[in-house]
Amino acid sequence: MSPADALRIVAPGAHRIVLDANGIAMSALFSTPTLDLPRATIVALHGAGMSSAYFHGQAHPDVSLLTAATRMGYAVLALDRPGYGASADALPDGQSLADQAETVRAALADFTAGNDIGAGLFLLGHSFGGKLALVLAGDAQFCGVEVSGCGHRFAPMAADAKLWQRNWGDLQLYPPRTFTRTGAAVDSPPPLELSETVHWPETFAEVAARIRIPVRLSFAEQERWWRIDPATLDELPALFESAPSIGVARVPHAGHNISLGWAARAYHVSALSFFETCLLDRAAA
């Protein structure tokens, strides 16, 4: 399915918008609470080879972040990252992480100029989108950042394992219709971001040290890309030396693509609970 075809698929409960990122058109899925103004707004950033539809899965009613978040009073802006969706033609090679961050900042400036964001913006990123979320989290404008499927040390067999095994884990972890209803969620990764992936472990500590907002990192039980042994995960909190809080969570019964699996609802509720705590902390400060 081409990016243009994916843009035409809009599932119930969300609508497509296009933002101006300094002359670059960026598409997104956007959902808001039905009756009230949003408590806050979640900016969701998908992984490599996916699209914004990753956060609005249609294989089962329980797997959509957009649905879960709006029921709890949050708006969600799920962006098609630079090189995906509406920006694919303008950015056929994609962008580096640093350039993606600049493009997303420009898109968010356009978005916030015309929308009520509630108490502020939260970041939620998955996999490569988690890397981008952590880079963006160095900006003080965000209330907190939740990242899944993004560690700081590659798993020993990550380079040799089959791509399918790395991305998904056991197929029984996903609703049966996942592999017939996720066409809009899948897209071709731009070459530039793929070439940059191998350098992430070298830059993780520098990115983490700049973050001064609450952080939560979540890892699936069947994570294939990253080392998730206790000793490796225990290293993470010290790297976020300036963050007011850092949590590391394990998600049972989940593969790498957590938000498309049976564990999606539990994971989304836990992420939203983290955001609720961030709002309470801000109110008490």
C-alpha positions as CSV (number, residue, x, y, z in Angstrom):
1,M,0.0,0.0,0.0
2,S,1.4,3.4,-1.0
3,P,1.5,6.3,1.5
4,A,-1.1,8.1,-0.6
5,D,-3.5,5.1,-0.3
6,A,-2.8,5.0,3.5
7,L,-3.8,8.6,3.8
8,R,-7.2,7.9,2.4
9,I,-7.9,5.3,5.1
10,V,-9.4,7.0,8.2
11,A,-10.8,4.8,10.9
12,P,-13.8,5.8,13.1
13,G,-13.0,8.0,16.0
14,A,-10.1,10.0,14.4
15,H,-9.7,12.3,11.4
16,R,-6.8,13.2,9.2
17,I,-5.2,16.6,9.3
18,V,-2.2,18.1,7.6
19,L,0.2,20.5,9.4
20,D,2.6,23.0,7.9
21,A,6.2,22.3,9.1
22,N,8.0,25.3,7.6
23,G,6.8,24.4,4.2
24,I,6.7,20.6,4.6
25,A,3.3,19.1,4.7
26,M,3.0,16.6,7.6
27,S,-0.1,14.4,7.9
28,A,-1.5,13.1,11.2
29,L,-4.4,11.3,12.8
30,F,-6.1,13.5,15.4
31,S,-8.7,12.6,18.0
32,T,-10.3,14.6,20.7
33,P,-12.7,13.9,23.7
34,T,-16.3,14.0,22.5
35,L,-17.7,16.5,25.0
36,D,-15.0,18.2,27.0
37,L,-11.8,20.1,26.3
38,P,-8.8,17.9,26.5
39,R,-7.0,17.3,29.8
40,A,-3.8,17.4,27.8
41,T,-2.6,16.3,24.3
42,I,-0.5,13.3,23.5
43,V,1.9,13.6,20.5
44,A,2.4,10.0,19.3
45,L,5.4,9.1,17.1
46,H,5.4,5.7,15.3
47,G,8.4,3.4,14.5
48,A,10.3,2.6,11.4
49,G,8.2,1.0,8.7
50,M,4.9,2.0,10.3
51,S,2.7,5.1,10.1
52,S,0.4,7.1,12.4
53,A,-2.2,4.3,12.0
54,Y,-0.1,2.2,14.3
55,F,-1.7,4.1,17.2
56,H,-5.2,3.4,15.9
57,G,-5.2,-0.3,15.2
58,Q,-8.4,-1.8,13.8
59,A,-7.9,-5.5,14.5
60,H,-9.8,-5.3,17.8
61,P,-11.5,-2.4,19.7
62,D,-9.0,-2.7,22.6
63,V,-5.8,-1.9,20.6
64,S,-6.3,1.8,19.7
65,L,-4.4,4.3,21.7
66,L,-6.5,7.1,20.2
67,T,-9.7,5.4,21.5
68,A,-8.3,4.7,25.0
69,A,-6.9,8.2,25.4
70,T,-10.0,10.1,24.3
71,R,-12.1,8.1,26.7
72,M,-9.8,9.3,29.5
73,G,-10.1,12.9,28.3
74,Y,-6.9,13.3,26.3
75,A,-6.5,14.5,22.7
76,V,-4.0,12.5,20.6
77,L,-2.0,13.8,17.6
78,A,-0.4,10.8,15.9
79,L,2.0,12.2,13.4
80,D,3.3,10.6,10.2
81,R,7.0,11.2,10.9
82,P,9.1,13.0,8.3
83,G,9.5,10.8,5.3
84,Y,6.1,9.1,5.8
85,G,2.6,10.1,4.8
86,A,2.1,13.5,3.3
87,S,5.9,14.3,3.6
88,A,7.1,11.2,1.7
89,D,7.3,12.9,-1.7
90,A,9.2,16.0,-0.3
91,L,11.5,13.8,1.9
92,P,12.0,10.6,-0.1
93,D,15.2,9.8,1.9
94,G,13.7,10.8,5.2
95,Q,15.6,12.9,7.7
96,S,18.2,12.5,10.4
97,L,16.9,12.4,14.0
98,A,18.1,16.0,14.5
99,D,16.3,17.2,11.4
100,Q,13.2,15.2,12.2
101,A,13.1,16.9,15.6
102,E,13.2,20.3,13.9
103,T,10.5,19.4,11.5
104,V,8.2,18.0,14.2
105,R,8.8,21.2,16.3
106,A,7.6,23.3,13.4
107,A,4.5,21.0,12.9
108,L,3.7,21.3,16.5
109,A,4.0,25.1,16.4
110,D,1.4,25.0,13.6
111,F,-0.8,22.6,15.5
112,T,-0.8,24.5,18.9
113,A,-1.6,27.8,17.2
114,G,-5.0,26.5,16.2
115,N,-5.9,23.8,18.8
116,D,-6.6,23.7,22.5
117,I,-4.0,21.3,24.0
118,G,-5.3,21.3,27.5
119,A,-2.6,21.3,30.3
120,G,0.2,20.8,27.7
121,L,1.8,18.2,25.4
122,F,3.0,14.7,26.3
123,L,5.3,12.7,24.1
124,L,4.7,9.0,23.4
125,G,7.0,7.2,21.0
126,H,7.5,3.7,19.8
127,S,10.8,2.2,18.5
128,F,12.4,4.7,16.1
129,G,9.7,7.1,17.1
130,G,10.8,6.6,20.7
131,K,14.3,7.9,19.7
132,L,12.7,11.0,18.2
133,A,10.5,11.4,21.4
134,L,13.6,11.3,23.6
135,V,15.4,13.9,21.4
136,L,12.3,16.1,21.5
137,A,12.1,15.6,25.3
138,G,15.1,17.8,25.7
139,D,12.6,20.7,25.2
140,A,11.1,22.1,28.3
141,Q,7.7,22.6,26.6
142,F,6.6,18.9,27.1
143,C,5.0,17.5,30.3
144,G,6.5,14.0,30.1
145,V,7.7,11.3,27.7
146,E,6.7,7.7,27.4
147,V,8.7,5.4,25.1
148,S,8.2,1.8,24.2
149,G,10.5,-0.6,22.2
150,C,13.6,1.6,22.4
151,G,16.6,0.7,24.6
152,H,20.2,1.6,24.7
153,R,21.9,-1.8,24.0
154,F,21.1,-4.0,21.0
155,A,20.2,-7.6,21.7
156,P,23.1,-9.9,20.9
157,M,21.2,-11.6,18.0
158,A,19.4,-8.5,16.7
159,A,21.5,-8.2,13.6
160,D,21.0,-11.9,12.7
161,A,17.4,-12.6,13.7
162,K,14.7,-12.5,11.1
163,L,13.0,-9.1,10.7
164,W,9.6,-10.5,11.4
165,Q,10.7,-12.1,14.7
166,R,12.3,-8.8,15.8
167,N,9.3,-6.7,15.0
168,W,6.5,-8.9,16.2
169,G,7.4,-11.8,18.5
170,D,4.9,-14.7,18.8
171,L,1.9,-14.1,16.5
172,Q,-0.4,-15.3,19.2
173,L,0.3,-12.1,21.1
174,Y,-1.8,-10.2,18.5
175,P,-5.5,-10.4,17.6
176,P,-6.1,-12.7,14.6
177,R,-7.1,-9.9,12.2
178,T,-3.9,-7.9,12.9
179,F,-2.2,-9.2,9.8
180,T,-5.1,-8.5,7.5
181,R,-6.2,-5.1,9.0
182,T,-2.9,-3.3,9.5
183,G,-2.2,-2.3,5.9
184,A,-2.6,1.4,6.7
185,A,-0.2,1.1,9.6
186,V,2.7,-0.3,7.5
187,D,4.9,1.9,5.4
188,S,8.3,1.7,3.8
189,P,11.1,3.2,6.0
190,P,13.1,6.0,4.4
191,P,16.8,5.0,3.9
192,L,18.3,7.8,5.9
193,E,16.7,6.7,9.2
194,L,17.7,3.1,8.6
195,S,21.3,4.1,8.2
196,E,21.2,6.1,11.4
197,T,19.7,3.3,13.5
198,V,23.1,1.6,14.1
199,H,24.5,4.7,15.8
200,W,21.7,5.0,18.5
201,P,23.5,3.2,21.3
202,E,26.4,5.7,20.9
203,T,24.1,8.7,21.3
204,F,21.6,7.4,23.9
205,A,23.4,8.7,27.0
206,E,23.9,12.2,25.5
207,V,20.2,12.4,24.6
208,A,19.1,11.1,28.0
209,A,21.3,13.5,29.9
210,R,19.5,16.5,28.3
211,I,16.0,15.5,29.4
212,R,14.5,17.5,32.3
213,I,11.0,16.1,32.3
214,P,9.5,12.9,33.7
215,V,10.5,9.8,31.7
216,R,9.0,6.3,31.4
217,L,10.5,3.5,29.3
218,S,8.4,0.4,28.6
219,F,9.7,-2.9,27.2
220,A,7.7,-5.9,25.8
221,E,8.2,-9.3,27.3
222,Q,9.2,-10.5,23.8
223,E,11.4,-7.6,22.8
224,R,13.8,-8.8,20.1
225,W,15.7,-5.6,19.2
226,W,17.0,-4.5,22.6
227,R,18.6,-6.2,25.6
228,I,16.1,-6.2,28.5
229,D,17.9,-8.3,31.0
230,P,17.7,-6.9,34.6
231,A,21.3,-5.7,34.6
232,T,20.9,-3.7,31.4
233,L,17.6,-2.2,32.4
234,D,19.1,-1.2,35.8
235,E,21.6,1.0,33.9
236,L,18.9,3.2,32.5
237,P,17.8,5.4,35.4
238,A,21.4,6.8,36.0
239,L,21.6,8.0,32.3
240,F,18.6,10.3,32.9
241,E,20.6,12.4,35.4
242,S,18.5,15.6,35.0
243,A,15.0,14.0,34.8
244,P,12.8,14.6,37.9
245,S,11.6,11.0,37.6
246,I,12.5,7.9,35.5
247,G,10.5,4.7,35.4
248,V,11.3,1.4,33.6
249,A,8.4,-0.9,33.0
250,R,8.0,-4.5,31.6
251,V,4.9,-5.3,29.6
252,P,3.9,-9.0,29.9
253,H,2.3,-10.9,27.1
254,A,3.6,-8.4,24.5
255,G,5.8,-8.3,21.4
256,H,7.8,-5.4,20.1
257,N,4.7,-3.8,18.5
258,I,2.9,-3.4,21.8
259,S,0.2,-1.1,20.6
260,L,-1.1,-3.6,18.1
261,G,-1.2,-6.6,20.4
262,W,-3.5,-8.0,23.1
263,A,-1.4,-6.2,25.7
264,A,-2.2,-2.8,24.0
265,R,-5.0,-1.8,26.3
266,A,-3.0,-2.6,29.5
267,Y,0.0,-0.7,28.1
268,H,-2.0,2.3,27.0
269,V,-3.8,2.5,30.4
270,S,-0.4,2.4,32.2
271,A,1.0,5.1,29.9
272,L,-2.1,7.3,30.5
273,S,-1.7,6.7,34.3
274,F,1.9,7.9,34.0
275,F,0.6,11.1,32.3
276,E,-2.0,11.5,35.0
277,T,0.7,11.4,37.6
278,C,2.7,14.0,35.7
279,L,-0.3,16.3,35.7
280,L,-0.8,15.9,39.4
281,D,2.9,16.6,40.0
282,R,2.7,19.8,37.9
283,A,-0.4,21.0,39.7
284,A,1.3,20.4,43.1
285,A,4.5,22.2,42.2
